[in-house]
Amino acid sequence: ESNLGVAVDVASFTNAMTDAINVDALDLEALALYDQRVQQNFATWDMYPPAVQSQSPPAGDTASIDTVVSLSFDELLDETLLNNSIVELSGPNGPVSGILNYEPESLSLVFTPSQLLLPYSRYQVMVKRGLADTLGNQLGADVTWAFTTIFDQVPPPLPDF
């Protein structure tokens, strides 16, 4: 009765619908993610990657030579993916070594360089696309930005003569 009493051939209708689907436009990654969510059987679905809410130092800004790099996200991250290679800090002499810490309470990643940065130098931060939330939603693209250091440290006092 919803079709006003006109009989509909289900096979013809199904074939017409199948023919109308443009398979070239289907996103196989999205379909795989959809299938993964069906298999997980969660009450709610999250199909969005974590989003950066803030970053420090800000892009294009200046920072002290003793700065730490931090990012806050909008959701919990998959801690099994967090290692020193997921966040890279590079300067005029190449990669900067340091320690990466994750603070789940504040949803923040903090990279602390193991040495002072060079003053008046450009540094680039890259968070790799493999970073994901707890449901496996990856960033999908590297997050990069740059900042410049300044020398704003107070020198130690001179000794008495």
C-alpha positions as CSV (number, residue, x, y, z in Angstrom):
1,E,0.0,0.0,0.0
2,S,2.9,2.3,0.5
3,N,3.5,2.1,-3.3
4,L,-0.2,3.0,-3.9
5,G,-1.1,-0.6,-4.6
6,V,1.1,-0.9,-7.7
7,A,3.0,-4.2,-7.7
8,V,6.7,-3.9,-7.7
9,D,9.0,-6.7,-9.0
10,V,11.6,-6.9,-6.2
11,A,14.3,-8.4,-8.5
12,S,13.9,-5.6,-11.0
13,F,14.0,-3.0,-8.2
14,T,17.1,-4.5,-6.7
15,N,18.8,-4.7,-10.1
16,A,17.9,-1.0,-10.8
17,M,19.4,0.0,-7.5
18,T,22.5,-2.0,-8.0
19,D,23.0,-0.4,-11.5
20,A,22.5,3.1,-10.0
21,I,25.4,2.7,-7.6
22,N,28.6,4.2,-8.9
23,V,31.2,1.8,-7.7
24,D,34.0,4.0,-8.9
25,A,33.0,6.6,-6.3
26,L,33.0,4.2,-3.4
27,D,35.7,4.8,-0.8
28,L,37.2,1.4,0.0
29,E,38.9,2.7,3.2
30,A,35.6,4.1,4.4
31,L,33.9,0.8,3.6
32,A,36.6,-1.2,5.5
33,L,36.2,1.1,8.5
34,Y,32.5,0.7,8.4
35,D,32.9,-3.1,8.3
36,Q,35.4,-2.8,11.2
37,R,32.8,-0.9,13.3
38,V,30.1,-3.5,12.5
39,Q,32.4,-6.2,13.8
40,Q,33.3,-4.3,16.9
41,N,29.6,-4.1,17.8
42,F,30.0,-0.8,19.9
43,A,26.9,1.0,21.0
44,T,28.2,4.2,19.4
45,W,30.6,4.7,16.5
46,D,33.5,7.0,16.1
47,M,34.7,7.2,12.6
48,Y,36.6,10.5,12.9
49,P,40.3,10.8,13.5
50,P,41.6,12.7,16.5
51,A,41.8,16.4,15.8
52,V,44.5,18.8,17.1
53,Q,42.9,21.3,19.4
54,S,46.0,23.3,20.2
55,Q,49.7,23.2,19.6
56,S,52.7,24.8,21.2
57,P,54.7,26.6,20.2
58,P,52.2,28.0,17.7
59,A,52.9,27.8,14.0
60,G,55.1,30.6,12.8
61,D,55.7,31.9,16.3
62,T,58.8,32.3,18.3
63,A,59.8,30.1,21.3
64,S,62.5,29.9,23.9
65,I,65.5,27.6,23.4
66,D,64.2,25.5,26.3
67,T,60.8,25.1,24.8
68,V,58.8,21.8,24.8
69,V,56.5,20.9,21.9
70,S,53.0,19.9,22.9
71,L,49.7,19.1,21.2
72,S,46.3,18.6,22.7
73,F,43.7,16.5,21.0
74,D,39.9,16.1,21.2
75,E,39.9,12.5,22.2
76,L,42.0,9.7,23.7
77,L,44.9,8.4,21.7
78,D,46.0,4.8,21.1
79,E,48.9,4.6,23.6
80,T,50.4,1.6,21.8
81,L,51.3,3.8,18.9
82,L,53.1,6.4,20.9
83,N,56.8,6.3,20.6
84,N,59.5,8.9,19.9
85,S,59.2,8.4,16.2
86,I,55.5,9.4,16.0
87,V,56.6,13.0,16.8
88,E,59.7,14.5,15.1
89,L,61.3,17.8,15.8
90,S,63.9,18.9,13.3
91,G,66.2,21.9,13.3
92,P,69.2,23.2,11.4
93,N,71.3,20.2,12.5
94,G,68.7,17.6,11.7
95,P,66.4,15.6,14.0
96,V,66.4,16.6,17.7
97,S,66.3,13.8,20.2
98,G,64.0,13.9,23.2
99,I,61.3,12.2,25.2
100,L,57.7,11.9,24.3
101,N,55.1,11.8,27.1
102,Y,51.3,11.3,26.8
103,E,49.0,12.8,29.3
104,P,45.6,11.1,28.9
105,E,43.9,13.4,31.4
106,S,44.6,16.5,29.3
107,L,44.6,14.5,26.0
108,S,48.1,16.0,25.4
109,L,51.3,14.8,23.8
110,V,54.5,16.5,25.1
111,F,57.9,16.2,23.4
112,T,60.7,17.4,25.6
113,P,64.0,17.9,23.7
114,S,67.0,16.3,25.4
115,Q,69.1,19.5,24.9
116,L,68.5,23.2,24.5
117,L,67.6,24.2,21.0
118,L,69.8,26.6,19.0
119,P,68.9,30.2,19.3
120,Y,67.5,32.1,16.3
121,S,66.9,28.9,14.4
122,R,63.9,27.5,12.5
123,Y,62.5,24.2,13.8
124,Q,59.8,22.0,12.2
125,V,57.5,19.6,14.1
126,M,55.9,16.6,12.4
127,V,53.3,14.4,13.9
128,K,53.0,11.3,11.7
129,R,49.8,10.3,10.0
130,G,49.8,6.9,11.8
131,L,48.8,8.5,15.1
132,A,45.3,7.2,16.0
133,D,42.5,7.3,18.5
134,T,41.6,4.3,20.7
135,L,39.3,3.0,17.9
136,G,42.0,3.0,15.2
137,N,41.0,6.2,13.4
138,Q,44.3,7.6,12.1
139,L,45.2,11.2,11.5
140,G,45.4,10.3,7.8
141,A,47.9,13.1,7.0
142,D,51.0,14.3,8.8
143,V,50.5,17.4,11.0
144,T,53.4,19.8,10.5
145,W,54.3,23.3,11.5
146,A,57.4,25.4,12.2
147,F,58.5,27.9,14.7
148,T,61.7,30.0,15.3
149,T,63.7,30.0,18.5
150,I,64.9,33.1,20.3
151,F,67.5,33.5,23.0
152,D,65.7,34.7,26.1
153,Q,67.7,33.0,28.8
154,V,69.2,35.0,31.7
155,P,72.9,34.3,31.9
156,P,74.2,33.1,35.2
157,P,75.5,35.8,37.5
158,L,79.2,36.7,37.2
159,P,81.5,35.6,39.9
160,D,82.8,38.1,42.4
161,F,86.3,39.4,41.8
